[in-house]
């Protein structure tokens, strides 16, 4: 994988910290809108991490495929994943 592992780790650790904060907010019965805002912020961080990984997949796995069949398989995997995301 050619993704920037340090960047991905930073993003995932940030998301983990945000989730811990959200759990505390729920336990403290904090205002629903505040919790919702934190959930959206966490989703945004996870989406950035996913973008890094998917970009790496396209740049290394797909373009680096040795055969047309292997490339097609990698593209099909990507299309299937995008179908779940969208």
C-alpha positions in Angstrom: 0.0 0.0 0.0 1.4 3.4 -1.0 -1.0 5.3 1.3 0.6 7.6 3.9 0.4 5.3 6.9 1.3 8.1 9.3 -1.5 10.2 8.0 -4.0 7.3 8.1 -2.9 6.4 11.7 -3.3 10.1 12.7 -6.8 10.3 11.3 -7.9 7.0 12.9 -6.5 8.0 16.3 -8.3 11.3 16.0 -11.6 9.4 15.2 -11.0 7.1 18.1 -10.6 10.1 20.4 -13.7 11.6 19.1 -15.7 8.4 19.6 -14.4 8.3 23.2 -15.6 11.8 23.6 -19.0 11.0 22.1 -19.4 8.0 24.4 -18.7 10.3 27.4 -21.2 12.9 26.0 -23.9 10.2 25.8 -23.1 9.0 29.3 -23.4 12.6 30.6 -26.7 13.0 28.8 -25.4 16.0 26.8 -27.5 17.9 24.3 -28.5 15.8 21.3 -27.4 18.4 18.7 -23.9 18.6 20.3 -23.6 14.8 20.0 -24.8 14.8 16.4 -22.2 17.5 15.5 -19.5 15.3 17.0 -20.7 12.3 15.2 -20.6 14.2 11.9 -17.1 15.4 12.6 -16.0 11.8 13.3 -17.6 10.6 10.1 -15.7 13.3 8.2 -12.4 12.1 9.7 -13.1 8.5 8.8 -14.1 9.5 5.3 -10.7 11.3 4.9 -8.9 8.1 6.1 -11.0 6.0 3.6 -10.2 8.4 0.8 -6.5 8.0 1.5 -6.8 4.2 1.4 -9.0 4.2 -1.7 -6.6 6.6 -3.5 -3.7 4.3 -2.7 -5.7 1.3 -4.0 -6.3 3.1 -7.3 -2.7 4.3 -7.6 -1.0 1.1 -6.7 -3.2 -1.9 -6.8 -5.3 -1.0 -9.9 -2.6 0.7 -12.0 0.0 -1.8 -10.8 -2.0 -4.8 -11.9 0.1 -7.1 -14.1 -2.8 -8.3 -16.4 -5.9 -6.9 -17.8 -7.9 -9.6 -15.9 -6.3 -8.6 -12.6 -6.9 -4.9 -13.3 -10.5 -5.6 -14.1 -10.9 -7.6 -10.8 -9.4 -4.6 -8.8 -11.7 -2.2 -10.6 -14.7 -4.4 -9.9 -13.8 -4.5 -6.2 -13.7 -0.7 -6.2 -17.0 -0.4 -7.9 -18.6 -2.8 -5.5 -17.3 -0.8 -2.5 -18.4 2.5 -4.0 -21.9 0.9 -4.4 -21.9 0.4 -0.6 -20.7 3.9 0.1 -23.1 5.7 -2.3 
